[in-house]
Amino acid sequence: MRDVPDNYLPVASGTGAAKSAELVIAPASIDGRAYGVVELGFFGKVDAAKPELLHRIAEPLAAAIRASKDRMRLEELLQETQVQAEELQTREEELRVNNEELEEQSRRCANRARSSNRSRRSSSRSTSSSRNRRRPSSIRRMRSSSRTPS
């Protein structure tokens, strides 16, 4: 670009400042994808070597930008993974606590069932033994009554 507007790309350094006379613009791309644009301002006329220089630095610049973006994405994924791992640990702890509570409830229910069965058994034993005690006397009565009519 030769007709650079005033104050478009001023060049300044410790020794002074001036306006760019010409610009060279090139895409910073790699593998067919543009990651940025490189724009250089020159004080004088641009010769053939300067655009070649720009094209040579454009691809490594695009690779650096892509690597930076990839690194940022990896950091985001790492943070997501860490959050998910913390959530998983929290859920595991909740499940462990719930499991312990269920095991305790199961033990209590089993203990109640055992004690209930014991009391039923002792109750049925006492009922059975009292029936057995009565039975011989009733059998005796039946035998004695069957002898009487004959």
C-alpha positions as CSV (number, residue, x, y, z in Angstrom):
1,M,0.0,0.0,0.0
2,R,1.6,3.2,-1.1
3,D,-0.8,6.1,-0.3
4,V,-0.9,5.7,3.5
5,P,-3.4,8.1,5.2
6,D,-2.0,10.5,7.7
7,N,-1.7,9.0,11.3
8,Y,-2.7,5.6,10.0
9,L,0.4,3.8,11.2
10,P,2.8,6.2,12.9
11,V,6.2,4.9,13.7
12,A,7.8,6.0,16.9
13,S,11.0,5.2,18.6
14,G,13.3,6.7,21.2
15,T,15.0,8.8,18.5
16,G,11.8,10.3,17.0
17,A,8.5,9.7,15.2
18,A,7.4,9.8,11.6
19,K,4.5,8.6,9.4
20,S,4.8,5.5,7.3
21,A,5.3,6.1,3.6
22,E,4.3,2.6,2.5
23,L,2.7,-0.5,4.1
24,V,3.1,-4.2,3.5
25,I,0.3,-6.4,4.7
26,A,0.3,-10.2,4.7
27,P,-1.9,-12.9,6.3
28,A,-0.4,-14.9,9.1
29,S,-1.6,-18.3,8.1
30,I,-0.7,-21.9,8.3
31,D,-2.3,-25.0,6.8
32,G,-4.7,-22.8,4.9
33,R,-6.1,-21.1,8.0
34,A,-5.5,-17.4,8.8
35,Y,-4.6,-16.7,12.4
36,G,-3.8,-13.0,12.0
37,V,-2.5,-10.3,9.8
38,V,1.0,-8.8,9.7
39,E,1.2,-5.2,8.8
40,L,4.5,-3.4,8.6
41,G,5.0,0.3,7.9
42,F,8.1,1.6,6.2
43,F,9.5,5.2,5.9
44,G,10.7,4.7,2.3
45,K,9.8,2.8,-0.8
46,V,9.3,-1.0,-0.3
47,D,11.7,-3.2,-2.4
48,A,11.1,-6.8,-3.3
49,A,13.0,-8.2,-0.3
50,K,10.7,-6.7,2.3
51,P,7.5,-8.5,1.2
52,E,9.5,-11.7,1.0
53,L,10.7,-11.1,4.6
54,L,7.1,-10.6,5.7
55,H,5.9,-13.8,4.0
56,R,8.8,-15.7,5.7
57,I,7.8,-14.5,9.2
58,A,4.0,-14.8,8.6
59,E,3.9,-18.7,8.9
60,P,6.0,-19.0,12.1
61,L,3.9,-16.2,13.5
62,A,0.7,-18.1,12.6
63,A,2.2,-21.2,14.2
64,A,2.9,-19.3,17.4
65,I,-0.6,-17.9,17.5
66,R,-2.1,-21.3,16.9
67,A,0.1,-22.9,19.6
68,S,-1.0,-20.1,22.0
69,K,-4.7,-20.7,21.3
70,D,-4.2,-24.5,21.6
71,R,-2.4,-24.0,25.0
72,M,-5.2,-21.7,26.2
73,R,-7.8,-24.3,25.2
74,L,-5.8,-27.1,27.0
75,E,-5.8,-24.9,30.1
76,E,-9.6,-24.5,29.9
77,L,-10.0,-28.2,29.4
78,L,-7.7,-28.9,32.4
79,Q,-9.7,-26.5,34.6
80,E,-13.0,-28.2,33.5
81,T,-11.5,-31.6,34.2
82,Q,-10.3,-30.5,37.7
83,V,-13.8,-29.1,38.4
84,Q,-15.4,-32.4,37.3
85,A,-12.9,-34.4,39.4
86,E,-13.8,-32.3,42.4
87,E,-17.5,-32.8,41.7
88,L,-16.9,-36.5,41.3
89,Q,-15.1,-36.7,44.6
90,T,-17.9,-34.9,46.3
91,R,-20.5,-37.3,44.8
92,E,-18.4,-40.3,45.8
93,E,-18.2,-39.1,49.4
94,E,-22.0,-38.5,49.4
95,L,-22.6,-42.0,48.0
96,R,-20.2,-43.5,50.6
97,V,-22.0,-41.7,53.4
98,N,-25.4,-42.8,52.0
99,N,-24.1,-46.4,51.7
100,E,-22.9,-46.4,55.3
101,E,-26.3,-45.1,56.4
102,L,-28.1,-47.8,54.4
103,E,-25.9,-50.5,55.9
104,E,-26.6,-49.2,59.4
105,Q,-30.4,-49.2,58.7
106,S,-30.1,-52.7,57.3
107,R,-28.3,-53.9,60.4
108,R,-31.0,-52.3,62.6
109,C,-33.7,-54.0,60.5
110,A,-31.9,-57.4,60.7
111,N,-31.5,-57.0,64.5
112,R,-35.2,-56.1,64.9
113,A,-36.2,-59.1,62.7
114,R,-34.0,-61.4,64.8
115,S,-35.4,-60.2,68.1
116,S,-38.9,-60.4,66.7
117,N,-38.3,-64.0,65.6
118,R,-36.9,-64.9,69.0
119,S,-39.9,-63.5,70.8
120,R,-42.2,-65.4,68.4
121,R,-40.3,-68.6,69.0
122,S,-40.4,-68.3,72.7
123,S,-44.1,-67.4,72.6
124,S,-44.9,-70.3,70.4
125,R,-42.8,-72.7,72.5
126,S,-44.7,-71.7,75.7
127,T,-48.0,-72.1,73.9
128,S,-47.0,-75.4,72.5
129,S,-45.8,-76.7,75.8
130,S,-49.0,-75.6,77.5
131,R,-51.0,-77.4,74.8
132,N,-49.0,-80.5,75.3
133,R,-49.6,-80.4,79.0
134,R,-53.3,-80.2,78.5
135,R,-53.5,-82.8,75.8
136,P,-52.7,-85.8,78.0
137,S,-55.5,-85.0,80.4
138,S,-58.0,-84.4,77.6
139,I,-56.9,-87.7,76.0
140,R,-57.5,-89.3,79.4
141,R,-60.9,-87.9,79.6
142,M,-61.7,-89.1,76.1
143,R,-60.5,-92.6,77.0
144,S,-62.4,-92.7,80.2
145,S,-65.6,-91.5,78.6
146,S,-65.3,-94.1,75.8
147,R,-65.1,-96.9,78.5
148,T,-68.0,-95.7,80.4
149,P,-70.8,-96.5,77.8
150,S,-69.7,-100.0,77.2
